[in-house]
Amino acid sequence: MADATTIAGIRVPDSALAREATEFVRDVSTQLLYDHSRRVFLWGSLLGRRRGLEFDAELLYVGAMFHDIGLLDGHRSTHQRFELDGADAARAFLERHGVPEPEITLVWDAIALHTTPEIPHRKRAEVALVTTGVECDVLGLHADELAPEQRSEIIAAHPRTGFKSGIVDAFFDGMRDRPDTTFGTMNTDILEGRLAGYVRPNFCQLIAANPLGG
């Protein structure tokens, strides 16, 4: 059922680009993150349609499928936020397929901003809907806007087995070796709860420590 072309009334893109994105993510990802990414696309599409938004389903799909790639071995760096690693991986994938730069930038923004509150919702629909799909799947936001049968069909296609604890594990595994990159994001919550000895940076203290004086 997970490979159905249509789930809860949403047609999953079936272009060569979309099929290769699916294969790429399936090959490098865990089952939990693969199912999560597919649900992000489906939730985002349903909510976008409900809100009357016009969006490119293929670009939304690539953004949803790549949004957590930066958490995974082989695709995460030691020097930047996992969101940027995922955005860079999507850029490289799209460039290999000759996608025009404006569309690549749109997908890059969708992934890079998906954990940043409020800003994505002021940008293009594809950017907003990746974040909307993530908010729905991780936090349950907007779920009450969807019919029970839609929710059931999506979860039947891509089960949430152990998801609440599993997604925290995935975040932690992807960020524990680069704690400094989480500054200023909600990801510090993961490290504060799971990484022994971690102390959340304090912006006021950083200002006070500025050697320029004042």
C-alpha positions as CSV (number, residue, x, y, z in Angstrom):
1,M,0.0,0.0,0.0
2,A,2.9,2.3,0.7
3,D,3.7,2.4,-3.1
4,A,0.2,3.4,-4.1
5,T,0.1,6.2,-6.6
6,T,-2.8,7.9,-4.8
7,I,-3.2,8.1,-1.0
8,A,-6.0,9.9,0.7
9,G,-6.9,11.5,-2.6
10,I,-3.4,12.8,-3.2
11,R,-1.5,11.6,-6.2
12,V,2.1,10.9,-5.4
13,P,4.3,12.4,-8.2
14,D,5.4,9.7,-10.6
15,S,7.9,11.6,-12.9
16,A,11.4,10.3,-13.4
17,L,12.7,12.9,-11.0
18,A,10.2,12.0,-8.3
19,R,10.9,8.2,-8.7
20,E,14.6,8.8,-8.4
21,A,14.0,11.0,-5.3
22,T,12.0,8.1,-3.8
23,E,14.7,5.6,-4.6
24,F,17.5,7.8,-3.3
25,V,15.7,8.5,0.1
26,R,14.6,4.8,0.4
27,D,18.2,3.7,-0.1
28,V,19.9,6.0,2.4
29,S,17.2,6.5,5.0
30,T,15.7,4.6,7.8
31,Q,12.2,3.2,7.4
32,L,11.0,5.7,10.1
33,L,12.4,8.7,8.3
34,Y,11.2,7.4,4.9
35,D,7.6,7.0,6.1
36,H,7.8,10.3,7.9
37,S,9.0,12.1,4.8
38,R,6.2,10.6,2.7
39,R,3.6,11.6,5.3
40,V,5.1,15.2,5.3
41,F,4.3,15.4,1.6
42,L,0.8,13.9,2.0
43,W,-0.1,16.1,5.0
44,G,1.3,19.2,3.3
45,S,-0.5,18.4,0.0
46,L,-3.9,17.9,1.7
47,L,-3.6,21.0,3.8
48,G,-2.4,23.1,0.8
49,R,-5.4,21.9,-1.2
50,R,-7.7,22.6,1.7
51,R,-6.4,26.1,1.9
52,G,-6.7,26.7,-1.8
53,L,-2.9,27.0,-2.4
54,E,-1.4,26.5,-5.8
55,F,1.8,24.5,-5.6
56,D,4.1,22.3,-7.7
57,A,3.6,18.8,-6.3
58,E,6.9,17.5,-7.7
59,L,8.9,20.2,-6.0
60,L,6.9,19.8,-2.7
61,Y,7.6,16.1,-2.9
62,V,11.4,16.5,-3.3
63,G,11.4,19.0,-0.5
64,A,9.5,16.6,1.8
65,M,11.6,13.6,0.9
66,F,14.9,15.3,1.4
67,H,14.1,17.4,4.5
68,D,15.7,15.1,7.0
69,I,18.5,13.7,4.9
70,G,21.0,15.9,6.8
71,L,20.5,13.7,9.9
72,L,21.9,10.6,8.2
73,D,25.4,9.1,7.9
74,G,27.0,10.1,4.6
75,H,24.9,13.2,4.3
76,R,25.6,15.1,7.5
77,S,28.5,17.5,8.1
78,T,30.2,18.5,11.3
79,H,30.0,22.2,10.7
80,Q,26.5,23.3,9.8
81,R,22.8,22.7,10.8
82,F,21.3,19.4,9.6
83,E,18.7,21.4,7.7
84,L,21.4,22.9,5.6
85,D,22.9,19.5,4.9
86,G,19.6,18.3,3.7
87,A,19.0,21.4,1.6
88,D,22.5,21.0,0.0
89,A,21.9,17.3,-0.7
90,A,18.6,18.3,-2.5
91,R,20.4,21.0,-4.4
92,A,23.1,18.5,-5.6
93,F,20.3,16.0,-6.6
94,L,18.3,18.6,-8.5
95,E,21.4,20.0,-10.3
96,R,22.3,16.5,-11.5
97,H,18.9,16.4,-13.1
98,G,19.2,19.8,-14.8
99,V,16.4,21.5,-12.8
100,P,16.4,25.3,-13.2
101,E,18.0,27.4,-10.5
102,P,14.8,29.1,-9.3
103,E,13.2,25.8,-8.6
104,I,16.3,24.5,-6.9
105,T,16.4,27.6,-4.7
106,L,12.7,27.0,-3.8
107,V,13.4,23.4,-2.7
108,W,16.5,24.5,-0.8
109,D,14.5,27.2,1.1
110,A,11.8,24.7,1.9
111,I,14.3,22.3,3.5
112,A,16.6,24.9,5.1
113,L,13.7,26.7,6.8
114,H,11.5,23.7,7.9
115,T,12.4,24.0,11.6
116,T,12.2,27.8,11.6
117,P,8.9,29.0,13.1
118,E,6.7,31.4,11.1
119,I,9.1,32.4,8.3
120,P,8.2,29.6,5.9
121,H,4.6,30.5,6.0
122,R,5.4,33.9,4.5
123,K,7.2,32.3,1.5
124,R,6.1,30.4,-1.6
125,A,3.5,27.6,-1.1
126,E,6.0,24.8,-1.6
127,V,8.2,26.2,1.2
128,A,5.2,26.7,3.5
129,L,3.8,23.3,2.9
130,V,7.0,21.4,3.7
131,T,6.9,23.1,7.1
132,T,3.1,22.6,7.5
133,G,3.6,18.8,6.8
134,V,6.4,18.6,9.3
135,E,4.3,20.5,11.9
136,C,1.4,18.1,11.3
137,D,3.5,14.9,11.5
138,V,5.8,15.8,14.4
139,L,3.6,18.0,16.5
140,G,0.0,17.2,15.4
141,L,-0.6,20.8,14.4
142,H,-3.3,21.3,11.7
143,A,-4.4,17.6,12.1
144,D,-7.9,18.7,13.1
145,E,-8.3,20.2,9.6
146,L,-8.2,16.8,8.0
147,A,-11.0,14.2,7.8
148,P,-10.5,11.1,10.0
149,E,-10.5,8.9,7.0
150,Q,-7.7,10.9,5.4
151,R,-5.6,10.6,8.5
152,S,-6.3,6.9,8.7
153,E,-5.4,6.2,5.1
154,I,-2.1,8.1,5.3
155,I,-1.1,6.3,8.5
156,A,-2.1,3.0,7.1
157,A,0.1,3.6,4.0
158,H,3.0,4.9,6.1
159,P,2.7,3.7,9.7
160,R,3.8,5.8,12.7
161,T,5.1,2.7,14.6
162,G,7.3,4.0,17.5
163,F,7.4,7.4,15.8
164,K,7.3,9.7,18.8
165,S,10.4,8.2,20.4
166,G,12.0,7.3,17.1
167,I,12.0,10.8,15.7
168,V,13.7,12.1,18.8
169,D,16.3,9.4,18.5
170,A,16.9,10.3,14.9
171,F,17.3,14.0,15.8
172,F,19.7,13.2,18.6
173,D,21.8,10.8,16.5
174,G,22.0,13.4,13.7
175,M,23.0,16.3,16.0
176,R,24.9,15.0,19.0
177,D,28.3,15.3,17.3
178,R,27.7,18.9,16.3
179,P,25.9,20.6,19.2
180,D,27.1,24.1,18.4
181,T,25.1,24.0,15.1
182,T,21.8,23.9,17.1
183,F,22.2,27.3,18.6
184,G,19.1,29.5,18.1
185,T,16.9,26.6,17.1
186,M,14.4,24.2,18.8
187,N,17.0,21.5,18.3
188,T,18.7,22.5,21.5
189,D,15.7,20.9,23.3
190,I,16.8,17.5,22.0
191,L,20.4,17.9,23.1
192,E,19.4,19.4,26.5
193,G,17.3,16.3,27.2
194,R,19.6,13.6,25.8
195,L,23.3,14.8,25.7
196,A,25.1,14.4,29.0
197,G,26.9,17.6,30.0
198,Y,25.3,19.8,27.4
199,V,24.5,23.3,28.4
200,R,22.1,25.3,26.2
201,P,23.8,28.5,24.9
202,N,22.4,31.7,26.4
203,F,22.1,34.7,24.0
204,C,22.2,37.2,26.8
205,Q,25.4,35.7,28.1
206,L,27.0,35.8,24.7
207,I,26.1,39.5,24.4
208,A,27.6,40.2,27.9
209,A,30.8,38.3,26.9
210,N,31.4,40.5,23.8
211,P,35.0,41.7,24.1
212,L,34.2,45.0,22.3
213,G,32.9,46.4,25.6
214,G,30.0,48.8,26.0
